[in-house]
Amino acid sequence: MSAAAGGWGPALVAAGIALLVALAGGLLTTTGPWYHALRRPAWKPPDWAFGPIWTTIFALTVVSAVMAWNADPAPGSRAVLVAAYAVNAVLNIAWSGLFFRLRRPDWALVEVVFLWLSIAVLILVTARVSGTAALLLLPYLVWVGIAAVLNRAIVRLNGPFRSA
């Protein structure tokens, strides 16, 4: 990344925010006895796969965000981009809190629809300035789609849920 393309500032900010979102989500994710007692579909990815998958998604998201930031220096466009990422970050963290901390996969199932839609909005906002940056977000959209289907299966196999 050159100084002409915005220097390292946008990349460092994007990476720092991604690390904070990942850390917050990770701290809210507890796979203790409650989680292990849930009935889960046979096709659920193994627990060890979630870390590498999320790491890849966060890395692609950081690259996409920086590419979009650098592709359109207009303050209005950048404000929309930042707002879309902020909403997505809150929804990303909230899902872990609902599912794992509050032990409410049913509430998380409703929330994951909004998370998925926020990724779709990110793709649309990003595509206006960089097709490549938008494509980098597709794995995130697909993974959250898979997570939503898994979330639904867990709700169907284990519901109803009550607040802990």
C-alpha positions in Angstrom: 0.0 0.0 0.0 1.5 3.3 -1.0 1.1 6.7 0.4 -0.7 7.7 -2.8 -3.3 5.0 -2.0 -3.9 6.3 1.5 -0.8 5.0 3.3 -1.0 2.5 6.1 -3.5 4.4 8.2 -6.7 2.9 6.7 -5.3 -0.6 6.8 -4.2 -0.2 10.4 -7.6 1.2 11.4 -9.5 -1.5 9.5 -7.3 -4.3 11.0 -7.6 -2.9 14.5 -11.4 -2.7 14.2 -11.5 -6.2 12.8 -9.4 -7.5 15.7 -11.7 -5.8 18.2 -14.8 -7.3 16.6 -13.1 -10.7 16.5 -12.0 -10.4 20.1 -15.5 -9.3 21.3 -17.2 -12.1 19.4 -14.6 -14.6 20.7 -15.1 -13.5 24.3 -18.8 -13.9 23.9 -18.5 -17.4 22.4 -18.4 -20.0 25.1 -18.5 -23.6 24.0 -19.0 -25.0 27.5 -21.4 -27.7 28.7 -24.6 -25.9 27.5 -23.3 -25.7 24.0 -22.0 -29.2 23.9 -25.3 -30.5 25.2 -27.1 -29.1 22.2 -28.2 -31.4 19.5 -26.5 -30.4 16.3 -26.9 -31.6 12.7 -24.4 -34.2 11.5 -23.2 -31.8 8.7 -22.1 -29.1 11.2 -18.5 -28.1 10.5 -16.0 -29.3 13.2 -15.4 -26.7 16.0 -11.7 -26.4 15.1 -12.7 -25.1 11.6 -14.5 -21.9 12.9 -11.3 -20.1 13.9 -9.5 -20.4 10.5 -12.7 -19.6 8.6 -13.4 -16.5 10.6 -9.7 -15.4 10.4 -9.9 -15.7 6.6 -13.2 -13.8 6.5 -11.9 -11.0 8.7 -8.7 -10.7 6.6 -10.7 -10.5 3.4 -13.0 -8.0 5.0 -10.1 -5.8 6.0 -8.6 -5.9 2.5 -12.1 -5.1 1.0 -12.7 -2.2 3.3 -9.3 -0.6 2.6 -9.8 -1.1 -1.2 -13.2 0.6 -1.0 -11.9 3.4 1.2 -9.0 4.1 -1.2 -11.2 3.8 -4.3 -13.5 6.6 -3.4 -12.1 9.5 -1.4 -15.5 11.4 -1.4 -16.4 12.1 2.3 -20.1 11.1 1.7 -19.2 7.8 0.2 -16.7 7.1 2.9 -19.3 8.0 5.6 -21.7 5.5 4.1 -19.0 2.8 4.0 -18.0 3.4 7.6 -21.7 3.3 8.7 -22.3 0.1 6.9 -19.2 -1.5 8.5 -20.2 -0.2 11.9 -23.7 -1.7 11.7 -22.2 -5.0 10.5 -19.7 -5.0 13.3 -22.4 -4.5 15.9 -24.6 -7.3 14.4 -21.6 -9.6 14.1 -20.8 -9.2 17.9 -24.5 -9.3 18.8 -25.0 -12.8 17.3 -22.4 -14.3 19.5 -23.9 -12.6 22.6 -27.4 -13.8 21.8 -26.5 -17.4 20.9 -23.7 -18.2 23.4 -24.0 -15.7 26.3 -27.8 -15.4 26.5 -28.2 -19.0 25.3 -30.9 -17.9 22.9 -30.3 -19.6 19.5 -33.9 -18.6 18.7 -33.2 -14.9 19.1 -29.8 -15.4 17.3 -31.8 -16.9 14.4 -33.8 -13.7 14.0 -30.6 -11.6 14.4 -28.6 -13.5 11.8 -31.1 -12.4 9.1 -30.1 -8.8 9.8 -26.4 -9.8 9.9 -26.7 -11.4 6.5 -28.5 -8.4 5.1 -25.8 -6.1 6.5 -23.2 -8.1 4.5 -25.4 -7.8 1.4 -25.5 -4.0 2.0 -21.7 -4.0 2.5 -21.3 -5.7 -0.9 -23.6 -3.3 -2.6 -21.9 -0.2 -1.1 -18.5 -1.6 -1.9 -19.4 -2.6 -5.4 -20.2 1.0 -6.3 -16.5 1.8 -6.1 -14.7 -1.6 -6.5 -15.9 -4.8 -7.9 -12.9 -6.7 -6.6 -13.4 -5.4 -3.1 -17.1 -6.4 -3.3 -16.1 -10.0 -4.4 -13.8 -10.3 -1.4 -17.0 -10.1 0.8 -18.7 -13.0 -0.8 -17.1 -15.6 1.5 -18.5 -13.7 4.5 -22.0 -13.7 3.0 -21.8 -17.4 2.2 -20.4 -18.3 5.6 -23.1 -16.3 7.5 -25.7 -18.0 5.2 -24.3 -21.4 6.3 -24.3 -20.2 9.9 -27.9 -19.2 9.6 -28.9 -22.6 8.3 -27.0 -24.2 11.1 -28.6 -21.8 13.6 -32.0 -22.8 12.3 -31.2 -26.5 12.6 -30.1 -26.1 16.2 -33.3 -24.2 17.0 -35.4 -26.9 15.4 -33.5 -29.7 17.2 -33.4 -28.1 20.6 -36.2 -25.5 21.0 -38.0 -24.0 22.8 -35.4 -21.9 24.6 -35.8 -19.9 27.7 -33.6 -17.1 29.1 -30.8 -18.4 31.3 
